[in-house]
């Protein structure tokens, strides 16, 4: 008489711990790889007159504020990324365990390439609720020119003093509008890229596959989300924005005053950052999983 094996819960302790651990490793690698590009992007988005181009913005920051200024806001960003990616990869992996792809068990079957995009959009809505406080502190910190009041701690204290806890959720609608399309393409194209590399370049080492697939996924994700990111940045960098309701007026204002192409301000440094940062993220996540399986919880 055969014994039935109870299915493992999608939220079992081991898998959830593994998701959080691997996401944390990837997040730190992603943050410190990509932060300089992000600082340049934010300066260009919020003050395009003073910072019109990537090269001139970078030179201005280095000349007037020093190299360390490129990593302004890195600490809250790293903490926010750990929370964000623990949520994002945790939710995404839980969804994959809940709705498994049959091709994972049967290599002769073609994987479902639509499901990862749908799961990614759901993931984006969930992660936005965790990411938003650190995103607001980061945006307000990065637009400060000089050293006076430029630390993340000082910005946070000023936010709480002026507007209370609601200041930690300013632009919530803006966060959702950016993160849903971003994560749809982020996770969707990562799975697609991995499949294509394994199919057409089977000799490629898995580590290189993770690195390249993650880098391209980040680039495509940001290309899709960029028009939503510019008004989001302006809303969250402002001290007068509301929790909900400031996003669409800002989007229409930018398009009306500066033209539709202004919604792609900062695309250059964003795409330049996206490849190395997200390549580091996915490589860190995948290597973190292997380390966890081998040394921490077999």
C-alpha positions in Angstrom: 0.0 0.0 0.0 1.6 3.3 -1.1 1.7 6.2 1.2 0.5 9.6 0.0 2.9 12.5 0.5 1.3 15.7 1.7 2.1 18.7 -0.6 4.6 21.2 0.8 3.1 24.6 1.5 4.2 27.5 -0.7 4.9 29.4 2.5 6.8 26.7 4.4 9.6 28.0 6.7 12.5 26.6 4.8 11.6 28.1 1.4 10.6 31.5 2.8 13.9 31.7 4.8 15.7 30.8 1.6 13.9 33.4 -0.4 14.7 36.2 2.2 18.3 35.2 2.5 19.0 35.0 -1.2 17.1 38.3 -1.8 19.2 40.0 0.9 22.5 38.9 -0.7 21.4 40.1 -4.1 20.0 43.4 -2.8 23.3 44.6 -1.3 25.2 43.7 -4.5 22.5 45.5 -6.5 22.5 48.7 -4.4 26.2 49.5 -4.3 26.6 48.6 -8.0 23.8 50.8 -9.2 23.5 53.7 -6.7 25.8 56.2 -8.6 23.7 55.8 -11.8 20.5 56.3 -9.7 21.8 59.5 -8.1 22.6 61.0 -11.6 19.1 60.0 -12.8 17.3 61.6 -9.9 19.2 64.9 -10.3 18.3 64.9 -14.1 14.7 64.2 -13.4 14.1 66.7 -10.7 16.2 69.6 -12.0 16.7 69.2 -15.8 17.8 72.8 -16.2 20.8 72.5 -13.9 21.5 68.9 -14.8 20.7 68.4 -18.5 23.0 65.4 -19.4 24.6 62.3 -17.9 28.2 63.4 -18.4 27.7 67.0 -17.2 25.6 65.9 -14.2 28.3 63.4 -13.2 31.1 65.9 -13.6 29.1 68.5 -11.6 28.5 66.1 -8.7 32.2 65.0 -8.6 33.5 68.5 -8.8 31.2 70.1 -6.3 30.4 67.4 -3.9 33.0 64.6 -4.3 32.9 61.0 -5.2 30.9 59.9 -2.1 28.0 62.1 -3.2 27.2 59.5 -5.9 26.3 57.1 -3.1 24.0 59.6 -1.3 21.0 57.7 0.1 22.8 54.3 -0.3 22.1 53.1 3.3 18.3 53.6 3.2 18.3 52.3 -0.4 20.1 49.1 0.7 17.7 48.6 3.6 14.8 49.4 1.4 16.1 47.0 -1.3 16.4 44.2 1.2 12.8 44.7 2.3 11.7 45.3 -1.3 13.4 42.2 -2.8 12.6 40.0 0.2 9.0 40.9 -0.6 9.4 40.8 -4.4 11.3 37.5 -4.7 9.4 36.0 -1.7 6.0 36.8 -3.3 7.2 35.7 -6.8 8.7 32.5 -5.6 5.6 31.7 -3.5 3.4 32.3 -6.6 5.7 30.0 -8.6 5.3 27.3 -5.9 1.5 27.8 -5.8 1.1 27.8 -9.5 4.0 25.6 -10.7 4.9 25.3 -14.4 4.7 21.7 -15.6 7.8 22.3 -17.7 9.9 22.4 -14.6 9.3 18.7 -14.1 9.1 17.8 -17.8 12.0 19.3 -19.8 10.3 18.2 -23.1 7.5 20.7 -22.5 7.9 24.4 -23.4 7.6 26.6 -20.3 4.7 29.0 -19.9 6.2 32.4 -20.8 3.0 34.4 -20.1 2.6 33.4 -16.4 5.8 35.0 -15.2 4.7 38.4 -16.5 1.3 38.1 -14.7 3.0 37.0 -11.5 5.5 39.9 -11.8 2.7 42.5 -12.0 1.1 41.0 -8.8 4.5 41.1 -7.2 5.0 44.8 -8.1 1.8 45.8 -6.3 2.9 43.9 -3.2 6.4 45.2 -3.1 5.3 48.8 -3.5 3.8 48.9 0.0 7.2 47.9 1.5 9.5 50.0 -0.7 7.7 53.4 -0.6 9.2 54.8 2.7 12.8 54.3 1.7 12.1 55.5 -1.9 10.7 58.8 -0.5 13.7 59.3 1.9 16.1 58.5 -1.0 14.4 60.9 -3.5 14.5 63.8 -1.0 18.1 63.1 0.0 19.4 62.8 -3.6 18.1 66.2 -4.7 19.9 68.1 -1.9 22.9 69.9 -3.3 25.8 70.2 -0.8 26.2 68.6 2.6 23.9 70.7 4.8 20.9 68.5 5.8 21.9 66.0 3.3 21.9 62.8 5.4 19.1 60.3 5.2 18.6 60.6 9.0 18.1 64.4 8.8 15.7 64.1 5.9 13.7 61.4 7.7 13.5 63.5 10.9 12.4 66.6 8.9 9.7 64.5 7.1 8.2 63.2 10.4 8.5 66.7 12.0 6.7 68.4 9.2 4.1 65.9 8.1 4.1 63.0 10.5 3.9 59.3 9.5 1.8 60.1 6.4 5.0 61.5 4.9 6.4 57.9 4.6 3.6 57.1 2.1 3.6 60.1 -0.1 2.9 59.2 -3.8 1.6 55.7 -3.0 -0.4 55.7 -6.3 2.8 56.7 -8.1 4.6 53.8 -6.6 2.0 51.3 -7.7 1.9 52.8 -11.2 5.7 52.3 -11.6 6.2 49.0 -9.9 3.4 46.9 -11.5 4.7 47.3 -15.1 8.3 47.2 -13.9 8.0 43.8 -12.1 5.9 42.4 -14.9 8.7 42.8 -17.4 11.4 42.3 -14.7 10.4 38.8 -13.8 8.8 37.9 -17.1 11.8 38.7 -19.2 14.2 37.1 -16.8 12.4 33.8 -17.2 12.2 34.3 -20.9 15.9 35.2 -21.2 17.0 32.2 -19.1 14.9 29.9 -21.3 16.3 31.4 -24.6 19.9 31.1 -23.4 19.4 27.5 -22.2 17.7 26.6 -25.5 20.0 28.3 -28.0 23.3 28.5 -26.1 23.2 25.3 -24.0 27.0 25.4 -23.3 26.6 28.7 -21.5 27.5 28.4 -17.8 24.5 28.9 -15.5 26.2 31.7 -13.6 26.7 33.7 -16.9 23.1 32.9 -17.8 21.9 34.4 -14.5 24.1 37.4 -14.9 23.1 38.2 -18.5 19.4 37.4 -18.1 19.2 39.5 -15.0 21.0 42.5 -16.7 18.7 42.4 -19.7 15.6 41.9 -17.5 16.5 45.0 -15.6 17.0 47.1 -18.8 13.6 45.9 -20.2 11.9 46.5 -16.9 13.1 50.0 -16.6 12.4 50.8 -20.3 8.7 49.8 -19.7 8.4 51.6 -16.4 10.4 54.8 -17.2 7.4 57.0 -18.2 5.8 56.3 -14.8 9.1 56.8 -12.9 9.7 60.4 -13.8 6.5 61.9 -12.3 6.9 59.4 -9.4 10.3 60.8 -8.6 9.1 64.4 -8.7 6.1 63.6 -6.5 8.2 61.9 -3.8 11.1 64.5 -3.9 8.6 67.3 -3.3 7.7 68.4 0.3 4.1 69.3 -0.8 2.8 66.1 -2.3 -0.1 64.0 -1.0 -0.3 60.3 -0.3 -2.7 59.8 -3.2 -3.7 62.3 -5.8 -0.5 64.1 -6.8 0.7 61.6 -9.4 -1.5 62.1 -12.4 -1.4 66.0 -12.2 2.4 65.8 -12.2 2.4 63.4 -15.1 0.2 65.6 -17.2 2.1 68.7 -16.1 5.4 67.2 -17.3 3.9 66.1 -20.6 2.2 69.5 -21.2 5.2 71.7 -20.3 8.1 69.7 -21.5 6.6 67.3 -24.0 6.0 63.5 -23.9 9.7 62.8 -24.3 10.3 64.4 -20.9 8.8 61.3 -19.4 11.9 59.5 -20.5 14.3 62.0 -18.7 17.1 60.0 -17.2 16.6 57.0 -19.4 20.3 56.9 -20.3 21.7 56.5 -16.7 18.8 54.3 -15.8 19.5 51.8 -18.5 23.2 52.1 -17.9 22.6 51.3 -14.2 20.0 48.6 -14.9 22.3 46.1 -16.5 25.1 45.9 -14.0 22.8 46.4 -11.0 20.3 43.8 -11.9 22.9 41.4 -13.2 24.5 41.6 -9.8 21.0 41.2 -8.2 20.0 38.1 -9.9 23.5 36.5 -9.8 23.5 37.3 -6.0 20.0 35.8 -5.6 20.8 32.6 -7.5 24.2 32.1 -5.8 22.5 32.9 -2.5 20.1 30.1 -3.1 22.9 27.6 -3.8 24.9 28.7 -0.8 21.7 28.4 1.4 21.0 24.9 0.1 24.6 23.7 0.5 25.7 25.2 3.8 22.7 26.6 5.7 19.7 24.4 5.3 20.2 21.3 3.2 
